[in-house]
């Protein structure tokens, strides 16, 4: 890491910032949590969802920190401080300036959408000899070195993002792939990342507790294109990689950027999978791109993994890989932990773990697995209390896609697990007729009066819950942030 920096020099990295006191004060770290602020730190008073950092600026100053604020705060006159127009973007700019703008020494791709593409793109770049770091829901990776992401955030706060980019530079990385959430884009956690590629998968219905409407959600995602288009030049065309087959295409394709590449299966696209074939073990297809074509043997099942592969291919082609390098990388990729991950322990049925944390993701996974189920398709799932992932929709997806399902606890935080499990359960009632037509109704019921654990199975009557005291109405309550799928041969 770089040594400290004068407050005046640090403020120069933020347009419009004014040093109000202590221009020669030495800053060695940028922080946003007053509990961690002390001598040598610059505390940035950020407005959060539930509290305003300005309320804690006095505490930070009393602990010896300099402060960055948007308005006057009650601190001693000699407290080193700067005034900025908005502390949210300033937090990223200050952290990046202190660390020497690490993103400008890397080729940086931001990927937003469903999970798995960050690791896929990172693998392709590494396979082609480009030393690559990644930041994702699962882990932070510097080449072969991996640190699990235990922050509870897919995209961490701006100082942590900049710190990881700086570590990548120090470790000799040439490129970085950053999984970028809608929350992070709205809260400007990925400011100063100087993206070279903005890649999108599918934009479903998610996080509406935060964004309120799908239009707001899509607008938040679209900010990634603007960040990329406005970023510092690094010798490669600023590129948006967009899913031509997704409902988001019409809106996202109008965004202004230097180069736009589409990818898809069903519609004409710049990057396309042709002659696709797949089974439970993987897929084969011919990838057609603006720079050539090549055969691919993907060791991952499901159509959505073909889309993931096309998205990752677009990212890597935009960063300078050849189509042959992309095809070879895809053919050697063994998958992502917790992304339709097969579990083999000698059993005579298939088991998969998948981070299907939304209705669309769960429905897609079940639809892909259905053709490979010899008999029953069983799913265990829950919805986290960290965000709104359309709980009734997840119940509906399970009722429509599985033969037997379990609703269980998943990271409830301070919420009543029974209440939000009941919300998932409510969605199953609208799907009862569909399930009944297929192979008998599935109906959830509480295993215990106070439990958040329900399971559903075929019943003798059309869409009626089983009688009280039916066998097998209680079970252990698993806790894992993923959906589990089982193809039961019985």
C-alpha positions as a printed Julia matrix, in Angstrom:
490×3 Matrix{Float64}:
   0.0     0.0     0.0
   1.03    3.59   -0.56
   2.16    5.87    2.28
  -0.1     8.58    3.72
  -1.15   11.71    1.85
  -1.68   15.35    2.8
  -5.34   16.22    3.27
  -5.04   18.99    0.67
  -3.61   16.56   -1.91
  -6.3    14.03   -1.1
  -9.06   16.62   -1.48
  -7.66   17.57   -4.9
  -8.88   14.17   -6.15
 -12.52   15.13   -5.54
 -14.04   17.76   -7.84
 -15.29   20.73   -5.83
 -13.83   19.62   -2.49
 -12.75   22.43   -0.17
 -10.23   22.07    2.66
 -11.66   23.94    5.66
  -8.88   23.12    8.15
  -5.64   21.14    8.4
  -4.41   21.04    4.78
  -1.08   19.47    5.85
  -2.72   16.81    8.03
  -1.46   13.35    7.03
  -4.13   10.77    6.08
  -3.32    7.07    5.88
  -6.83    5.55    5.61
 -10.33    6.52    4.45
 -13.12    5.13    6.65
 -16.91    5.45    6.85
 -17.5     3.8    10.26
 -16.9     6.17   13.19
 -16.19    3.2    15.47
 -13.07    2.49   13.42
 -11.96    6.12   13.07
  -8.8     7.28   14.79
  -5.57    9.23   14.31
  -4.44    9.16   10.67
  -7.93    8.35    9.36
 -10.28   10.47    7.29
 -13.87    9.77    8.39
 -16.33   10.35    5.54
 -19.83   11.14    6.83
 -22.05    9.12    4.51
 -25.84    9.09    4.57
 -26.92    5.46    5.11
 -30.29    3.72    4.93
 -30.93    4.06    8.66
 -28.51    6.69    9.93
 -26.53    9.72    8.8
 -22.76    9.7     9.22
 -22.84   13.41   10.05
 -24.35   12.47   13.41
 -21.13   10.61   14.24
 -18.59   13.12   12.91
 -18.12   14.61   16.39
 -17.24   11.19   17.78
 -14.79   10.51   14.95
 -13.1    13.89   15.48
 -12.84   13.27   19.23
 -11.01   10.02   18.42
  -8.42   11.93   16.39
  -9.75   11.52   12.86
 -10.09   14.14   10.16
 -13.6    14.45    8.7
 -15.21   14.89    5.29
 -18.72   16.34    5.4
 -21.44   17.95    3.29
 -22.59   20.4     5.98
 -21.37   21.99    9.19
 -20.93   19.62   12.13
 -20.05   20.36   15.77
 -16.32   19.6    15.81
 -13.44   21.62   17.34
 -12.27   24.4    15.0
  -8.81   22.84   14.62
 -10.22   19.5    13.39
  -8.78   18.75    9.93
 -11.76   18.64    7.59
 -12.94   18.98    4.03
 -16.33   19.96    2.61
 -17.73   18.1    -0.42
 -20.97   18.35   -2.38
 -21.9    14.68   -1.83
 -20.04   12.31    0.48
 -21.27    9.19   -1.35
 -19.25    9.66   -4.55
 -16.54   11.41   -2.53
 -16.0     8.25   -0.46
 -14.97    6.31   -3.57
 -12.9     9.15   -5.03
 -11.04    9.75   -1.77
 -10.28    6.06   -1.29
  -9.08    5.72   -4.88
  -6.92    8.86   -4.67
  -5.26    7.69   -1.47
  -4.41    4.33   -3.07
  -3.06    5.82   -6.3
  -6.1     5.17   -8.5
  -5.49    1.4    -8.82
  -8.27    0.84  -11.37
  -6.35    2.91  -13.9
  -3.54    0.34  -13.79
  -5.88   -2.58  -14.55
  -8.33   -3.53  -17.26
 -11.61   -3.62  -15.32
 -14.88   -5.36  -16.18
 -18.06   -4.83  -14.2
 -20.68   -7.58  -14.44
 -24.21   -7.21  -13.12
 -27.07   -9.69  -13.12
 -27.36  -13.25  -11.89
 -24.47  -15.12  -10.35
 -21.46  -16.97  -11.71
 -20.19  -14.82  -14.59
 -17.53  -13.06  -12.54
 -15.7   -16.29  -11.79
 -16.27  -17.56  -15.35
 -14.77  -14.41  -16.88
 -11.88  -14.5   -14.42
 -11.14  -18.11  -15.37
 -11.1   -17.32  -19.1
  -8.67  -14.45  -18.6
  -6.4   -16.54  -16.36
  -6.5   -19.47  -18.79
  -5.31  -17.14  -21.55
  -2.36  -15.96  -19.47
  -3.83  -12.66  -18.2
  -3.3   -12.49  -14.47
  -6.71  -11.59  -13.12
  -8.34  -10.65   -9.82
 -12.05  -11.04   -9.14
 -14.53   -9.7    -6.6
 -17.76  -11.66   -6.3
 -20.47  -12.85   -3.94
 -18.4   -15.93   -3.19
 -14.83  -14.69   -2.86
 -12.07  -12.21   -3.59
  -9.44  -13.81   -5.81
  -5.91  -12.73   -6.68
  -4.86  -15.22   -9.32
  -4.83  -18.57   -7.49
  -5.15  -16.98   -4.05
  -8.72  -16.85   -2.77
 -10.35  -15.19    0.26
 -14.0   -15.96    0.99
 -16.31  -12.96    0.93
 -17.73  -12.84    4.45
 -18.93   -9.22    4.27
 -22.59  -10.08    3.63
 -22.39   -7.86    0.51
 -21.79   -8.96   -3.05
 -20.17   -5.58   -3.75
 -18.48   -4.18   -0.66
 -18.25   -0.5     0.29
 -16.05    1.77   -1.82
 -12.92    1.77    0.42
 -12.87   -2.05    0.43
 -13.39   -2.19   -3.34
 -10.48    0.2    -3.87
  -8.34   -1.71   -1.37
  -8.87   -4.96   -3.28
  -8.06   -3.25   -6.57
  -4.86   -1.94   -4.99
  -3.99   -5.45   -3.78
  -4.48   -6.71   -7.32
  -2.05   -4.12   -8.65
   0.5    -5.02   -5.96
   0.12   -8.71   -6.78
   0.84   -8.1   -10.46
  -2.68   -8.61  -11.79
  -3.42   -7.3   -15.27
  -7.2    -7.33  -15.12
 -10.03   -7.22  -12.59
 -13.6    -8.51  -12.81
 -16.03   -6.94  -10.34
 -19.5    -8.31   -9.62
 -21.58   -5.16   -9.37
 -25.0    -5.03   -7.7
 -27.81   -2.55   -8.18
 -27.4    -1.42   -4.56
 -23.71   -0.75   -5.18
 -24.49    1.28   -8.28
 -27.1     3.44   -6.56
 -24.86    3.91   -3.5
 -21.86    4.63   -5.74
 -19.68    1.97   -4.12
 -18.05    1.3    -7.5
 -17.18    4.92   -8.25
 -13.57    5.41   -9.4
 -13.43    1.83  -10.72
 -12.82    3.14  -14.26
 -14.57    0.24  -15.99
 -13.57   -0.84  -19.47
 -16.45   -3.3   -19.92
 -20.02   -3.2   -18.56
 -21.67   -6.62  -18.89
 -25.29   -7.58  -18.2
 -27.0   -10.92  -17.84
 -30.76  -11.06  -17.31
 -32.59   -8.4   -15.32
 -35.4   -10.07  -13.4
 -37.61   -8.87  -10.55
 -35.39   -8.41   -7.53
 -34.68   -5.99   -4.66
 -38.0    -4.19   -5.07
 -37.96   -3.42   -1.36
 -35.13   -1.04   -2.21
 -35.81    0.08   -5.78
 -39.63    0.03   -5.49
 -40.29   -0.59   -9.21
 -38.73   -2.68  -11.96
 -38.06    0.49  -13.96
 -36.08    1.9   -11.02
 -34.23   -1.41  -10.7
 -33.31   -1.4   -14.38
 -32.27    2.26  -14.22
 -29.95    1.38  -11.33
 -28.38   -1.4   -13.37
 -27.97    0.92  -16.37
 -25.69    3.18  -14.32
 -22.92    0.66  -14.97
 -22.91    1.61  -18.66
 -22.61    5.3   -17.82
 -19.73    4.63  -15.42
 -17.95    2.65  -18.12
 -18.55    5.25  -20.84
 -17.22    8.05  -18.61
 -14.17    6.16  -17.29
 -10.54    7.01  -17.95
  -9.28    5.65  -21.3
  -6.88    2.7   -21.23
  -6.41    1.75  -24.85
  -9.44   -0.56  -25.3
 -12.89    0.5   -26.54
 -15.37    1.06  -23.73
 -17.84   -1.79  -24.3
 -21.31   -2.77  -23.11
 -22.07   -6.51  -23.35
 -25.86   -7.0   -23.38
 -28.24   -9.98  -23.44
 -30.2    -9.75  -26.71
 -32.73  -12.32  -25.52
 -33.57  -10.52  -22.26
 -36.4    -8.04  -21.66
 -33.8    -5.49  -20.58
 -32.34   -5.26  -24.09
 -34.68   -2.59  -25.46
 -33.85   -0.18  -22.65
 -30.17   -0.92  -22.12
 -29.31   -0.94  -25.82
 -30.16    2.77  -26.07
 -27.43    3.79  -23.6
 -24.58    5.81  -25.11
 -21.21    4.01  -25.16
 -18.3     3.56  -27.57
 -19.03   -0.08  -28.46
 -22.06   -2.3   -27.87
 -22.03   -6.08  -28.26
 -25.11   -8.25  -27.96
 -25.15  -11.95  -27.13
 -27.88  -14.56  -27.26
 -29.24  -17.9   -28.4
 -32.69  -17.2   -29.82
 -32.15  -13.84  -31.54
 -29.54  -12.56  -33.95
 -26.63  -11.25  -31.88
 -22.97  -10.26  -32.17
 -22.0   -13.21  -29.96
 -24.22  -16.24  -30.39
 -24.4   -19.93  -29.47
 -25.34  -22.06  -32.47
 -26.02  -25.79  -32.78
 -26.54  -26.11  -29.02
 -26.89  -29.51  -27.37
 -26.94  -30.38  -23.71
 -27.53  -33.03  -21.06
 -27.09  -33.32  -17.29
 -23.3   -33.17  -17.66
 -22.88  -30.11  -19.85
 -23.47  -28.42  -23.19
 -21.92  -28.25  -26.64
 -22.27  -25.36  -29.05
 -20.51  -23.31  -31.69
 -19.76  -19.76  -30.56
 -20.04  -17.11  -33.27
 -18.4   -13.72  -32.47
 -17.34  -10.5   -34.25
 -13.77  -11.85  -34.33
 -14.41  -15.44  -35.44
 -16.04  -18.67  -34.31
 -15.02  -21.85  -32.47
 -16.53  -25.03  -30.96
 -17.16  -25.09  -27.19
 -17.71  -28.03  -24.85
 -19.05  -26.57  -21.62
 -18.86  -28.84  -18.57
 -21.87  -27.17  -16.96
 -25.51  -28.21  -17.45
 -28.42  -25.9   -18.22
 -29.26  -23.34  -20.84
 -28.63  -20.45  -18.45
 -25.01  -21.57  -18.18
 -24.72  -21.18  -21.95
 -25.9   -17.59  -21.51
 -23.37  -17.15  -18.7
 -20.65  -18.45  -21.0
 -21.65  -16.06  -23.78
 -21.62  -13.12  -21.38
 -18.19  -14.05  -20.05
 -16.97  -14.53  -23.62
 -18.11  -11.01  -24.51
 -16.23   -9.57  -21.56
 -13.01  -11.36  -22.43
 -13.19  -10.6   -26.15
 -13.68   -6.94  -25.28
 -10.53   -7.09  -23.14
  -8.48   -8.52  -26.0
  -8.71  -12.32  -25.91
  -9.05  -14.28  -29.16
 -12.06  -16.47  -29.86
  -9.79  -19.53  -29.64
  -8.63  -18.5   -26.16
 -12.23  -17.98  -25.09
 -13.37  -21.36  -26.43
 -10.49  -23.18  -24.75
 -11.16  -21.42  -21.46
 -14.87  -22.27  -21.53
 -14.1   -25.91  -22.33
 -11.77  -26.24  -19.32
 -13.99  -24.38  -16.85
 -15.32  -26.68  -14.12
 -17.91  -24.39  -12.64
 -18.5   -22.18   -9.63
 -19.05  -23.28   -6.05
 -22.75  -23.09   -5.24
 -23.8   -22.47   -8.85
 -25.73  -25.61   -9.86
 -22.87  -27.47   -8.2
 -23.2   -31.28   -8.35
 -22.67  -33.21   -5.11
 -21.39  -36.74   -5.67
 -21.05  -39.0    -2.62
 -21.86  -42.34   -4.18
 -25.65  -41.87   -4.04
 -27.92  -43.29   -6.74
 -29.56  -39.93   -7.45
 -28.4   -36.45   -8.45
 -27.95  -33.62   -5.95
 -27.18  -30.0    -6.85
 -26.59  -26.87   -4.77
 -27.43  -23.55   -6.35
 -27.46  -19.95   -5.14
 -31.01  -19.55   -6.47
 -31.92  -16.58   -4.31
 -34.78  -15.14   -6.38
 -37.97  -16.39   -8.01
 -36.51  -16.18  -11.51
 -33.31  -18.0   -10.56
 -35.2   -20.78   -8.76
 -37.67  -21.23  -11.6
 -34.89  -21.29  -14.18
 -32.87  -23.88  -12.26
 -35.89  -26.17  -11.81
 -36.86  -25.85  -15.47
 -33.35  -26.81  -16.55
 -33.19  -29.81  -14.23
 -36.67  -31.14  -15.0
 -35.7   -32.98  -18.23
 -32.91  -34.82  -16.37
 -35.03  -36.02  -13.43
 -35.65  -39.74  -13.77
 -38.62  -39.59  -11.39
 -39.14  -36.84   -8.82
 -37.57  -33.4    -8.67
 -37.21  -32.22   -5.05
 -36.13  -28.74   -3.94
 -35.22  -27.26   -0.54
 -35.18  -23.46   -0.57
 -35.47  -20.33    1.54
 -35.41  -16.56    0.99
 -33.0   -14.33    2.85
 -34.17  -11.44    5.0
 -31.34   -9.28    3.63
 -33.49   -8.19    0.71
 -36.82   -8.75   -1.04
 -36.35  -11.62   -3.46
 -40.07  -12.02   -4.3
 -40.88  -14.64   -1.66
 -44.33  -15.51   -3.05
 -42.67  -15.83   -6.46
 -40.15  -18.32   -5.05
 -42.99  -20.39   -3.63
 -44.76  -20.22   -6.96
 -41.62  -21.3    -8.82
 -41.21  -24.29   -6.48
 -44.85  -25.33   -6.85
 -44.68  -25.09  -10.63
 -41.28  -26.67  -11.1
 -40.82  -29.34   -8.42
 -42.6   -32.52   -7.43
 -41.82  -32.03   -3.74
 -40.47  -28.96   -2.04
 -39.33  -27.71    1.35
 -39.53  -24.1     2.52
 -36.91  -23.5     5.16
 -35.04  -20.78    7.05
 -32.36  -18.78    5.25
 -30.52  -15.94    7.01
 -33.54  -14.39    8.8
 -31.6   -11.62   10.61
 -34.13   -9.81   12.82
 -37.23  -10.91   10.95
 -39.62  -13.61   12.09
 -38.66  -16.6     9.94
 -42.17  -17.99   10.16
 -43.6   -14.81    8.65
 -41.44  -14.72    5.57
 -41.6   -18.48    5.1
 -45.37  -18.04    5.12
 -44.96  -15.41    2.39
 -43.18  -17.99    0.25
 -45.9   -20.48    1.08
 -48.61  -18.03   -0.04
 -47.23  -18.04   -3.56
 -47.79  -21.78   -3.9
 -51.58  -21.46   -3.77
 -51.74  -19.73   -7.16
 -49.8   -22.61   -8.71
 -51.83  -25.42   -7.22
 -53.83  -26.21  -10.34
 -50.67  -26.45  -12.45
 -49.03  -28.84  -10.03
 -52.2   -30.9    -9.69
 -52.47  -31.36  -13.44
 -48.91  -32.59  -13.65
 -48.68  -35.27  -10.97
 -50.88  -34.47   -8.01
 -51.1   -31.4    -5.82
 -48.32  -30.17   -3.6
 -49.35  -28.2    -0.56
 -47.2   -26.76    2.18
 -48.09  -27.11    5.83
 -46.35  -26.17    9.08
 -44.41  -29.0    10.65
 -44.66  -27.33   14.06
 -46.86  -24.51   15.27
 -43.96  -22.08   15.66
 -41.68  -23.37   12.91
 -40.69  -21.64    9.68
 -40.14  -25.0     8.02
 -42.71  -26.39    5.58
 -42.57  -29.15    3.08
 -44.89  -30.23    0.32
 -45.56  -33.52   -1.41
 -48.18  -35.26   -3.53
 -51.49  -35.69   -1.74
 -54.46  -37.91   -2.39
 -56.9   -35.05   -2.93
 -56.8   -32.15   -5.39
 -55.0   -29.25   -3.76
 -55.93  -30.03   -0.19
 -53.49  -30.0     2.72
 -52.78  -33.34    4.39
 -54.62  -34.17    7.6
 -53.12  -33.13   10.9
 -50.58  -35.58   12.2
 -49.69  -36.98    8.79
 -46.48  -39.03    8.82
 -43.27  -37.18    8.18
 -44.51  -33.7     9.0
 -41.4   -32.71   10.95
 -37.77  -32.68    9.93
 -34.43  -31.06   10.74
 -34.26  -27.45    9.65
 -31.34  -26.86    7.27
 -29.59  -23.49    7.2
 -27.77  -22.71    4.01
 -27.88  -19.74    1.7
 -28.74  -21.74   -1.4
 -31.37  -23.93   -2.94
 -30.81  -27.66   -3.02
 -32.14  -29.83   -5.8
 -32.45  -33.57   -5.88
 -33.41  -35.79   -8.76
 -34.8   -38.77   -6.92
 -34.88  -42.06   -8.87
 -37.32  -43.74   -6.52
